[in-house]
Amino acid sequence: MTIRNSPPAAAENEWPGDLRLPERPITADFYFRLPEGPPYYELINGNLVLKWYTGSEDLRLPARPVSADLFLQVPEGPPYYQLIEGIIVISPSPSFHHQKIAGYIYQQIINYLDDDPLGIVIMSPCDVRLDDHTVFNPDLFFVRKSNQRVVIDRTVQGPPDLVVEILSPSNFREDREFKRRAYARAGVEEMWIVDPLAHAIELHPLAQGENAAVTVVREPEPFAPAIFPGLQIDTAKLFKPIA
């Protein structure tokens, strides 16, 4: 099953050549349960194709948004999807460098929690349902023991305490704008935005508001987040280029 976005207007009739029947195809029954557009979808050989999406600037809540309840009936991936402002959007596979960074942060937090089990940390893919029209797949997220009621079967139903998003060219605006605001509205305490190009980590204290002052740590300065007292992430190792 694959959900793909239409190409830009200049190439709107040039359909990709890989729209073959996926292992977990979208069914016509599911397709006909989607709200009437806009936005508009087509079902092509088991693939749900979003007709007009050309960039994050278009992601505003439509008149008839897809609900989280319906979205969460999509079969488990791969491929993986997110529900952003009521619109189903595919999440492209991350790059090797992206996953290397995610794995290093995950390892550091896991090692910390082995000694001080404050809660649980999870790597993507795992759905986080923030509201009736928003289901994200953070690169990593942390849930304190006192907040573990939000972990329900396949999804997290409510805000984690910390989310980590690693920027890439395809999600730059999504993460900095749409996701940051949505996480703040939902009650996420803290967000880290990792920028591999700038070799920097931004700490957004969302509990103080979506526009609260941001702390930026750049390589080689160690990153020492207060949410994990005593933890120091070596940014030189984090952003070390692939040999």
C-alpha positions as YAML, in Angstrom:
chain: A
units: angstrom
residues:
- id: 1
  name: MET
  ca: [0.00, 0.00, 0.00]
- id: 2
  name: THR
  ca: [1.46, 3.35, -1.00]
- id: 3
  name: ILE
  ca: [0.11, 6.86, -0.60]
- id: 4
  name: ARG
  ca: [1.85, 9.20, -3.03]
- id: 5
  name: ASN
  ca: [1.64, 12.90, -3.64]
- id: 6
  name: SER
  ca: [0.99, 14.31, -7.08]
- id: 7
  name: PRO
  ca: [4.02, 15.85, -8.81]
- id: 8
  name: PRO
  ca: [4.14, 19.65, -9.25]
- id: 9
  name: ALA
  ca: [1.71, 21.22, -11.68]
- id: 10
  name: ALA
  ca: [4.26, 21.38, -14.51]
- id: 11
  name: ALA
  ca: [4.42, 17.59, -14.51]
- id: 12
  name: GLU
  ca: [0.95, 16.73, -13.26]
- id: 13
  name: ASN
  ca: [0.33, 14.23, -16.06]
- id: 14
  name: GLU
  ca: [3.63, 12.43, -15.65]
- id: 15
  name: TRP
  ca: [2.66, 9.67, -13.24]
- id: 16
  name: PRO
  ca: [5.53, 7.76, -11.60]
- id: 17
  name: GLY
  ca: [6.20, 4.39, -13.09]
- id: 18
  name: ASP
  ca: [6.20, 2.46, -9.81]
- id: 19
  name: LEU
  ca: [2.48, 2.55, -8.99]
- id: 20
  name: ARG
  ca: [2.31, -1.24, -8.86]
- id: 21
  name: LEU
  ca: [0.05, -3.19, -6.51]
- id: 22
  name: PRO
  ca: [1.75, -2.98, -3.10]
- id: 23
  name: GLU
  ca: [1.91, -5.76, -0.53]
- id: 24
  name: ARG
  ca: [-0.76, -4.05, 1.59]
- id: 25
  name: PRO
  ca: [-3.01, -2.27, -0.93]
- id: 26
  name: ILE
  ca: [-5.60, 0.35, -0.03]
- id: 27
  name: THR
  ca: [-9.03, -1.15, -0.66]
- id: 28
  name: ALA
  ca: [-11.91, 0.48, -2.50]
- id: 29
  name: ASP
  ca: [-13.97, 0.12, 0.69]
- id: 30
  name: PHE
  ca: [-11.47, 2.29, 2.57]
- id: 31
  name: TYR
  ca: [-11.20, 4.74, -0.33]
- id: 32
  name: PHE
  ca: [-14.95, 5.34, -0.43]
- id: 33
  name: ARG
  ca: [-14.99, 6.07, 3.30]
- id: 34
  name: LEU
  ca: [-12.72, 9.10, 2.83]
- id: 35
  name: PRO
  ca: [-14.50, 12.47, 3.13]
- id: 36
  name: GLU
  ca: [-15.49, 14.17, -0.11]
- id: 37
  name: GLY
  ca: [-12.80, 16.61, -1.31]
- id: 38
  name: PRO
  ca: [-11.05, 18.89, -1.46]
- id: 39
  name: PRO
  ca: [-8.39, 17.63, -1.16]
- id: 40
  name: TYR
  ca: [-8.95, 14.94, -3.77]
- id: 41
  name: TYR
  ca: [-7.54, 11.44, -3.93]
- id: 42
  name: GLU
  ca: [-7.49, 8.71, -6.55]
- id: 43
  name: LEU
  ca: [-7.05, 4.99, -6.02]
- id: 44
  name: ILE
  ca: [-4.60, 3.65, -8.60]
- id: 45
  name: ASN
  ca: [-3.68, -0.02, -8.42]
- id: 46
  name: GLY
  ca: [-4.06, -0.10, -4.64]
- id: 47
  name: ASN
  ca: [-2.19, 3.19, -4.15]
- id: 48
  name: LEU
  ca: [-3.91, 6.20, -2.60]
- id: 49
  name: VAL
  ca: [-2.73, 9.23, -4.59]
- id: 50
  name: LEU
  ca: [-3.15, 12.72, -3.15]
- id: 51
  name: LYS
  ca: [-3.95, 14.85, -6.18]
- id: 52
  name: TRP
  ca: [-2.95, 18.41, -5.34]
- id: 53
  name: TYR
  ca: [-0.33, 18.39, -2.59]
- id: 54
  name: THR
  ca: [2.88, 20.10, -3.77]
- id: 55
  name: GLY
  ca: [4.53, 21.19, -0.52]
- id: 56
  name: SER
  ca: [4.03, 21.84, 3.18]
- id: 57
  name: GLU
  ca: [2.68, 25.32, 2.49]
- id: 58
  name: ASP
  ca: [-0.54, 23.65, 1.27]
- id: 59
  name: LEU
  ca: [-1.14, 21.70, 4.48]
- id: 60
  name: ARG
  ca: [-4.05, 23.55, 6.01]
- id: 61
  name: LEU
  ca: [-7.08, 21.90, 7.58]
- id: 62
  name: PRO
  ca: [-9.49, 21.08, 4.73]
- id: 63
  name: ALA
  ca: [-13.24, 21.55, 4.92]
- id: 64
  name: ARG
  ca: [-13.67, 17.77, 5.23]
- id: 65
  name: PRO
  ca: [-10.57, 16.46, 6.99]
- id: 66
  name: VAL
  ca: [-9.72, 12.79, 7.35]
- id: 67
  name: SER
  ca: [-10.29, 11.76, 10.96]
- id: 68
  name: ALA
  ca: [-7.68, 10.07, 13.13]
- id: 69
  name: ASP
  ca: [-10.12, 7.19, 13.71]
- id: 70
  name: LEU
  ca: [-10.29, 6.49, 9.97]
- id: 71
  name: PHE
  ca: [-6.57, 7.06, 9.41]
- id: 72
  name: LEU
  ca: [-5.64, 4.54, 12.09]
- id: 73
  name: GLN
  ca: [-7.48, 1.85, 10.12]
- id: 74
  name: VAL
  ca: [-4.79, 2.04, 7.41]
- id: 75
  name: PRO
  ca: [-2.85, -1.26, 7.55]
- id: 76
  name: GLU
  ca: [0.46, -1.18, 9.37]
- id: 77
  name: GLY
  ca: [3.43, -0.29, 7.15]
- id: 78
  name: PRO
  ca: [5.81, -0.20, 5.52]
- id: 79
  name: PRO
  ca: [5.32, 2.22, 3.89]
- id: 80
  name: TYR
  ca: [4.49, 4.70, 6.67]
- id: 81
  name: TYR
  ca: [2.17, 7.73, 6.75]
- id: 82
  name: GLN
  ca: [1.23, 10.71, 8.84]
- id: 83
  name: LEU
  ca: [-2.03, 12.60, 9.22]
- id: 84
  name: ILE
  ca: [-1.22, 16.31, 9.03]
- id: 85
  name: GLU
  ca: [-4.05, 18.83, 9.34]
- id: 86
  name: GLY
  ca: [-6.54, 16.18, 8.25]
- id: 87
  name: ILE
  ca: [-4.57, 15.18, 5.12]
- id: 88
  name: ILE
  ca: [-2.91, 11.78, 4.62]
- id: 89
  name: VAL
  ca: [0.73, 12.24, 3.64]
- id: 90
  name: ILE
  ca: [3.34, 9.58, 2.98]
- id: 91
  name: SER
  ca: [6.53, 9.62, 5.04]
- id: 92
  name: PRO
  ca: [9.46, 8.91, 2.70]
- id: 93
  name: SER
  ca: [12.11, 6.48, 3.91]
- id: 94
  name: PRO
  ca: [14.81, 8.38, 5.83]
- id: 95
  name: SER
  ca: [18.40, 8.59, 4.63]
- id: 96
  name: PHE
  ca: [21.27, 6.56, 6.08]
- id: 97
  name: HIS
  ca: [22.70, 9.69, 7.76]
- id: 98
  name: HIS
  ca: [19.29, 10.53, 9.24]
- id: 99
  name: GLN
  ca: [18.99, 7.07, 10.77]
- id: 100
  name: LYS
  ca: [22.57, 7.19, 12.05]
- id: 101
  name: ILE
  ca: [21.75, 10.39, 13.96]
- id: 102
  name: ALA
  ca: [18.46, 8.97, 15.27]
- id: 103
  name: GLY
  ca: [20.19, 5.77, 16.37]
- id: 104
  name: TYR
  ca: [22.91, 7.65, 18.25]
- id: 105
  name: ILE
  ca: [20.40, 9.80, 20.18]
- id: 106
  name: TYR
  ca: [18.28, 6.73, 20.93]
- id: 107
  name: GLN
  ca: [21.32, 4.83, 22.21]
- id: 108
  name: GLN
  ca: [22.34, 7.68, 24.52]
- id: 109
  name: ILE
  ca: [18.84, 7.96, 26.01]
- id: 110
  name: ILE
  ca: [18.45, 4.19, 26.35]
- id: 111
  name: ASN
  ca: [21.79, 3.97, 28.18]
- id: 112
  name: TYR
  ca: [20.68, 6.79, 30.47]
- id: 113
  name: LEU
  ca: [17.32, 5.14, 31.20]
- id: 114
  name: ASP
  ca: [19.04, 1.85, 32.05]
- id: 115
  name: ASP
  ca: [20.57, 3.64, 35.03]
- id: 116
  name: ASP
  ca: [17.65, 5.98, 35.77]
- id: 117
  name: PRO
  ca: [14.38, 4.45, 34.48]
- id: 118
  name: LEU
  ca: [12.31, 7.63, 34.25]
- id: 119
  name: GLY
  ca: [10.17, 6.28, 31.39]
- id: 120
  name: ILE
  ca: [10.41, 4.84, 27.90]
- id: 121
  name: VAL
  ca: [11.93, 6.10, 24.66]
- id: 122
  name: ILE
  ca: [10.64, 4.90, 21.27]
- id: 123
  name: MET
  ca: [12.07, 5.23, 17.75]
- id: 124
  name: SER
  ca: [9.99, 5.75, 14.63]
- id: 125
  name: PRO
  ca: [7.83, 4.27, 13.24]
- id: 126
  name: CYS
  ca: [5.14, 4.57, 15.90]
- id: 127
  name: ASP
  ca: [1.95, 6.64, 15.55]
- id: 128
  name: VAL
  ca: [1.34, 9.50, 17.99]
- id: 129
  name: ARG
  ca: [-2.25, 10.72, 17.93]
- id: 130
  name: LEU
  ca: [-2.40, 14.34, 19.05]
- id: 131
  name: ASP
  ca: [-6.01, 15.19, 18.18]
- id: 132
  name: ASP
  ca: [-8.87, 14.10, 15.93]
- id: 133
  name: HIS
  ca: [-7.06, 15.19, 12.74]
- id: 134
  name: THR
  ca: [-3.37, 14.86, 13.62]
- id: 135
  name: VAL
  ca: [-1.31, 11.67, 13.82]
- id: 136
  name: PHE
  ca: [2.47, 12.09, 13.63]
- id: 137
  name: ASN
  ca: [5.42, 9.72, 13.48]
- id: 138
  name: PRO
  ca: [8.21, 11.48, 15.43]
- id: 139
  name: ASP
  ca: [11.76, 10.26, 14.83]
- id: 140
  name: LEU
  ca: [11.96, 9.58, 18.57]
- id: 141
  name: PHE
  ca: [9.77, 10.32, 21.56]
- id: 142
  name: PHE
  ca: [9.96, 9.89, 25.32]
- id: 143
  name: VAL
  ca: [7.11, 9.16, 27.74]
- id: 144
  name: ARG
  ca: [7.59, 9.50, 31.49]
- id: 145
  name: LYS
  ca: [6.33, 6.74, 33.77]
- id: 146
  name: SER
  ca: [3.73, 9.13, 35.16]
- id: 147
  name: ASN
  ca: [2.40, 9.68, 31.61]
- id: 148
  name: GLN
  ca: [2.40, 6.10, 30.32]
- id: 149
  name: ARG
  ca: [-1.40, 6.04, 30.23]
- id: 150
  name: VAL
  ca: [-1.06, 7.58, 26.74]
- id: 151
  name: VAL
  ca: [0.54, 4.38, 25.38]
- id: 152
  name: ILE
  ca: [-2.37, 2.33, 24.02]
- id: 153
  name: ASP
  ca: [-1.74, -0.71, 21.81]
- id: 154
  name: ARG
  ca: [-0.72, 0.41, 18.30]
- id: 155
  name: THR
  ca: [-0.61, 4.13, 19.03]
- id: 156
  name: VAL
  ca: [0.19, 6.76, 21.59]
- id: 157
  name: GLN
  ca: [-3.09, 8.51, 22.38]
- id: 158
  name: GLY
  ca: [-1.98, 11.89, 23.67]
- id: 159
  name: PRO
  ca: [1.16, 13.98, 23.99]
- id: 160
  name: PRO
  ca: [4.54, 12.40, 24.82]
- id: 161
  name: ASP
  ca: [6.74, 14.39, 27.17]
- id: 162
  name: LEU
  ca: [9.50, 14.82, 24.56]
- id: 163
  name: VAL
  ca: [9.58, 14.53, 20.78]
- id: 164
  name: VAL
  ca: [12.67, 14.57, 18.57]
- id: 165
  name: GLU
  ca: [12.49, 15.49, 14.88]
- id: 166
  name: ILE
  ca: [15.51, 15.27, 12.56]
- id: 167
  name: LEU
  ca: [15.35, 17.68, 9.64]
- id: 168
  name: SER
  ca: [15.66, 16.59, 6.04]
- id: 169
  name: PRO
  ca: [14.98, 18.49, 2.78]
- id: 170
  name: SER
  ca: [11.52, 16.90, 2.48]
- id: 171
  name: ASN
  ca: [10.29, 17.78, 5.99]
- id: 172
  name: PHE
  ca: [12.06, 21.06, 6.85]
- id: 173
  name: ARG
  ca: [8.95, 23.26, 6.91]
- id: 174
  name: GLU
  ca: [6.71, 20.49, 8.27]
- id: 175
  name: ASP
  ca: [8.85, 20.01, 11.37]
- id: 176
  name: ARG
  ca: [9.68, 23.67, 12.05]
- id: 177
  name: GLU
  ca: [6.16, 25.00, 11.54]
- id: 178
  name: PHE
  ca: [3.25, 22.57, 11.41]
- id: 179
  name: LYS
  ca: [4.61, 19.94, 13.76]
- id: 180
  name: ARG
  ca: [6.08, 22.35, 16.29]
- id: 181
  name: ARG
  ca: [2.78, 24.20, 16.61]
- id: 182
  name: ALA
  ca: [0.76, 20.98, 16.76]
- id: 183
  name: TYR
  ca: [3.01, 19.49, 19.45]
- id: 184
  name: ALA
  ca: [2.72, 22.69, 21.52]
- id: 185
  name: ARG
  ca: [-1.08, 22.76, 21.21]
- id: 186
  name: ALA
  ca: [-1.31, 19.09, 22.21]
- id: 187
  name: GLY
  ca: [0.71, 19.60, 25.40]
- id: 188
  name: VAL
  ca: [4.12, 18.13, 24.51]
- id: 189
  name: GLU
  ca: [6.57, 19.50, 27.08]
- id: 190
  name: GLU
  ca: [9.71, 19.66, 24.95]
- id: 191
  name: MET
  ca: [10.80, 19.27, 21.32]
- id: 192
  name: TRP
  ca: [14.28, 18.78, 19.94]
- id: 193
  name: ILE
  ca: [14.87, 19.72, 16.31]
- id: 194
  name: VAL
  ca: [18.11, 18.22, 15.03]
- id: 195
  name: ASP
  ca: [19.59, 20.03, 12.03]
- id: 196
  name: PRO
  ca: [22.23, 17.83, 10.31]
- id: 197
  name: LEU
  ca: [23.25, 20.59, 7.88]
- id: 198
  name: ALA
  ca: [23.90, 23.17, 10.61]
- id: 199
  name: HIS
  ca: [25.32, 20.53, 13.00]
- id: 200
  name: ALA
  ca: [22.97, 21.87, 15.67]
- id: 201
  name: ILE
  ca: [20.26, 20.80, 18.09]
- id: 202
  name: GLU
  ca: [17.43, 23.20, 18.91]
- id: 203
  name: LEU
  ca: [15.64, 22.71, 22.23]
- id: 204
  name: HIS
  ca: [12.08, 24.09, 22.09]
- id: 205
  name: PRO
  ca: [10.47, 24.37, 25.58]
- id: 206
  name: LEU
  ca: [6.91, 23.92, 24.28]
- id: 207
  name: ALA
  ca: [5.47, 23.86, 27.80]
- id: 208
  name: GLN
  ca: [6.24, 27.59, 27.83]
- id: 209
  name: GLY
  ca: [4.38, 28.17, 24.55]
- id: 210
  name: GLU
  ca: [5.05, 27.42, 20.89]
- id: 211
  name: ASN
  ca: [7.06, 30.64, 20.48]
- id: 212
  name: ALA
  ca: [9.14, 30.36, 23.67]
- id: 213
  name: ALA
  ca: [12.85, 31.15, 23.48]
- id: 214
  name: VAL
  ca: [14.85, 28.36, 21.83]
- id: 215
  name: THR
  ca: [18.17, 27.01, 23.05]
- id: 216
  name: VAL
  ca: [20.55, 26.13, 20.19]
- id: 217
  name: VAL
  ca: [23.58, 23.91, 20.76]
- id: 218
  name: ARG
  ca: [26.12, 23.60, 17.94]
- id: 219
  name: GLU
  ca: [28.92, 21.11, 17.42]
- id: 220
  name: PRO
  ca: [31.26, 20.61, 19.31]
- id: 221
  name: GLU
  ca: [29.39, 21.93, 22.38]
- id: 222
  name: PRO
  ca: [27.82, 19.03, 24.32]
- id: 223
  name: PHE
  ca: [24.02, 18.90, 24.47]
- id: 224
  name: ALA
  ca: [22.82, 18.59, 28.08]
- id: 225
  name: PRO
  ca: [18.99, 18.56, 28.20]
- id: 226
  name: ALA
  ca: [17.44, 19.21, 31.61]
- id: 227
  name: ILE
  ca: [14.73, 16.60, 30.98]
- id: 228
  name: PHE
  ca: [17.48, 13.96, 31.52]
- id: 229
  name: PRO
  ca: [19.59, 15.36, 34.39]
- id: 230
  name: GLY
  ca: [23.26, 14.50, 33.93]
- id: 231
  name: LEU
  ca: [22.95, 13.33, 30.32]
- id: 232
  name: GLN
  ca: [25.41, 14.86, 27.86]
- id: 233
  name: ILE
  ca: [25.18, 14.07, 24.16]
- id: 234
  name: ASP
  ca: [28.49, 14.40, 22.30]
- id: 235
  name: THR
  ca: [27.55, 16.49, 19.24]
- id: 236
  name: ALA
  ca: [30.89, 15.78, 17.53]
- id: 237
  name: LYS
  ca: [30.03, 12.06, 17.55]
- id: 238
  name: LEU
  ca: [26.40, 12.78, 16.72]
- id: 239
  name: PHE
  ca: [27.24, 14.68, 13.53]
- id: 240
  name: LYS
  ca: [30.38, 12.76, 12.63]
- id: 241
  name: PRO
  ca: [30.38, 12.24, 8.85]
- id: 242
  name: ILE
  ca: [30.19, 8.78, 7.40]
- id: 243
  name: ALA
  ca: [33.73, 7.56, 6.76]
...
